[in-house]
Amino acid sequence: RHLLLDDMFQSVCPIIDDWWHLTSDLQQQADAIKREAQSTERPVVAIHARGGDKIRELGKYIDPETNKYPMERGMRRLIATHPSIQVSPPTCLILSDDYQYAQTVKAMAQDILKCQHFIMRVPNDPTASYEIKVFRHMPEQIRCEAAKEYLIDIELMSWATYLIANHRANADSIAAFLRKCRFYHDMSTIVPGTGASTYTFWAG
C-alpha cells in the first residue's frame, strides 16, 4: 500500500506544486504567523479543531463526553510516535471555526503536549461555529474574507512540523497532499485526532 501511495505522490505532486499558490497578501499573512511560530525555536504542532456542522458528519468518531472530534487521542498518538516532543515541548497552532471547542482543545494541548506557546486562529465571537447553511446566506464580502482565512489555515497546516487533523475535513485532505508535495514532510507527521496509526488513512 505504501508503494502505491508513493506512485500516487510521484504523479500528483508536480500538479499540486504548480497549483497551490497564495496571493501575495495572503502569503505575507501566513509568513508572519510562521515567523512568530519559528521565533520560539520549537517544533510547531498545528491542531485543526473543526467544529460546527462537521460534527454531524463524524458519527462514530465523536467523543461522547465532549460531543466533539476526539483530539486528545491524536495528541497522545503524536507523543507515542514522536517522543522527541516531550523533550522539546512544542509551539501549538490551533486553527478552528468553533470558539468554544478551540478553548477545550487548547486546554487538552496544554495538559498533554505541554505547549510552551500558543498561536490561536479562532473566531473572536464566543458563539461562533461554521454552519454551511448559514454561511451561504452571509454577505459576499464576509464569505470572501472567510475563504481567505481558510486558505491561510491550509497553508499553515501544510507547513507545520506536525499536524493533528480532522480526517473528515476537506482542508485537512488538501493539507495532507501539500505537506508531502510542497513542504516534503513525512506522512507520519500527520496524526488524525482519532489516533489512527497509519498514513494510508489519508488517501482514503
C-alpha positions in Angstrom: 0.0 0.0 0.0 2.9 2.4 0.8 4.4 1.7 -2.7 1.0 2.6 -4.3 0.9 5.8 -2.3 4.5 6.6 -3.4 3.5 6.2 -7.0 0.5 8.4 -6.5 2.5 11.2 -5.0 5.0 11.0 -7.8 2.1 11.5 -10.2 0.2 14.2 -8.4 3.0 16.3 -6.6 4.1 18.2 -9.7 0.4 19.1 -10.4 -0.2 20.2 -6.8 3.1 22.1 -6.6 2.1 24.0 -9.7 -1.5 24.6 -8.5 -1.0 25.8 -4.9 -0.1 29.5 -4.8 -1.5 32.0 -2.4 -1.9 35.6 -3.5 1.0 37.9 -2.2 -1.1 39.4 0.6 -2.3 36.1 1.9 1.2 34.6 1.7 2.5 37.6 3.7 -0.1 37.0 6.4 0.8 33.3 6.5 4.5 34.0 6.6 4.0 36.4 9.5 2.4 33.6 11.5 5.2 31.2 10.5 7.8 33.7 11.7 6.0 34.1 15.1 6.0 30.3 15.4 9.6 29.9 14.4 10.7 32.6 16.8 10.1 30.1 19.6 12.7 27.7 18.1 10.5 24.8 18.9 8.6 22.3 16.7 5.2 23.5 15.6 2.1 21.3 16.1 -0.9 22.5 14.1 -4.2 21.3 15.5 -7.3 21.6 13.3 -10.2 21.7 15.7 -13.1 21.7 13.2 -16.4 22.0 14.8 -19.7 23.4 13.7 -21.7 21.4 11.2 -18.8 18.9 10.7 -19.8 17.3 14.0 -22.9 15.8 12.4 -20.7 14.1 9.7 -18.4 12.4 12.2 -20.7 9.8 13.6 -18.8 7.1 15.4 -15.7 9.3 15.7 -17.4 11.7 18.1 -16.2 11.7 21.7 -19.4 11.1 23.7 -18.1 13.2 26.6 -17.4 16.4 24.7 -19.6 15.7 21.6 -16.6 16.8 19.5 -13.9 15.2 17.5 -11.5 13.4 19.9 -8.3 15.4 19.6 -7.0 14.0 22.8 -6.3 10.6 21.2 -4.4 12.3 18.4 -2.3 14.2 20.8 -1.3 11.1 22.7 -0.6 9.3 19.4 1.7 12.1 18.3 3.7 11.7 21.5 3.9 8.0 21.1 5.2 8.2 17.5 7.3 11.3 18.0 8.6 11.2 21.6 11.1 14.0 21.0 8.1 16.3 21.5 8.3 15.6 25.2 12.0 16.6 25.2 11.3 19.9 23.4 7.6 20.9 24.1 6.1 22.5 21.0 4.5 25.7 19.9 0.9 24.8 19.3 -1.0 26.5 16.5 -4.8 25.9 16.9 -7.0 26.5 13.9 -10.7 26.4 14.5 -14.1 27.6 13.3 -15.6 26.9 16.8 -14.6 29.3 19.6 -15.7 27.1 22.5 -14.2 23.9 21.0 -10.9 25.7 20.4 -10.7 26.5 24.1 -11.3 22.9 25.0 -8.6 21.8 22.6 -6.2 24.4 23.9 -6.6 23.0 27.5 -6.0 19.5 26.2 -2.9 20.6 24.3 -1.5 22.4 27.4 -2.1 19.3 29.5 -0.9 16.6 27.1 1.6 18.3 24.7 2.8 20.8 27.3 2.8 23.5 24.7 5.1 26.3 25.5 3.5 28.9 23.3 0.0 29.1 21.6 -1.0 30.8 18.4 -4.8 30.9 18.1 -6.5 31.1 14.7 -10.0 31.2 16.1 -13.1 33.4 15.8 -13.4 36.2 18.4 -17.1 35.5 18.8 -17.6 33.0 21.6 -20.8 31.8 19.9 -19.1 31.2 16.5 -19.0 27.9 14.7 -19.2 27.2 11.0 -22.6 26.1 9.6 -22.7 25.9 5.8 -26.5 26.7 5.6 -25.9 29.9 7.5 -22.6 30.7 5.6 -24.3 30.5 2.2 -26.6 33.4 3.1 -24.0 35.7 4.5 -23.0 38.8 2.6 -20.5 38.2 -0.2 -17.7 40.2 1.5 -17.9 38.1 4.7 -17.8 34.9 2.7 -14.8 36.2 0.7 -12.9 37.1 3.8 -13.7 33.7 5.4 -12.4 32.0 2.3 -9.1 33.9 2.5 -8.7 32.8 6.2 -9.4 29.2 5.1 -6.6 29.3 2.6 -4.2 30.7 5.1 -5.2 27.9 7.5 -4.4 25.3 4.9 -1.0 26.8 4.2 -0.2 26.7 7.9 -1.4 23.2 8.4 0.7 22.1 5.5 3.8 23.9 6.8 3.8 23.0 10.5 6.2 20.4 11.8 3.3 18.1 12.8 -0.5 18.2 12.1 -3.2 16.8 14.3 -6.1 16.7 11.9 -9.7 16.1 11.4 -9.8 13.4 8.7 -13.2 14.3 7.5 -12.4 17.9 6.8 -11.6 18.9 3.2 -8.9 21.4 4.4 -7.0 18.6 6.1 -7.1 16.4 3.0 -5.6 19.2 0.9 -3.0 19.9 3.7 -2.0 16.2 3.7 -1.0 16.4 0.0 0.6 19.8 0.4 2.7 18.5 3.3 4.1 15.8 1.2 4.3 17.7 -2.2 5.2 21.2 -1.2 6.9 21.0 2.2 8.3 17.5 1.9 7.1 16.3 5.3 7.0 12.6 6.0 3.4 11.4 6.2 4.0 10.1 9.7 3.9 13.7 10.8 0.1 13.8 10.2 -1.9 12.3 13.0 -5.7 12.0 12.9 -7.4 13.2 16.0 -8.8 9.7 16.4 -5.3 8.4 16.9 -5.3 6.2 13.8 -1.9 4.8 13.2 -1.3 4.8 9.5 -0.9 7.5 6.9 -2.6 5.4 4.3 -5.7 6.6 6.1 -5.2 9.9 4.4 -5.5 8.6 0.9 -9.0 7.2 1.5 
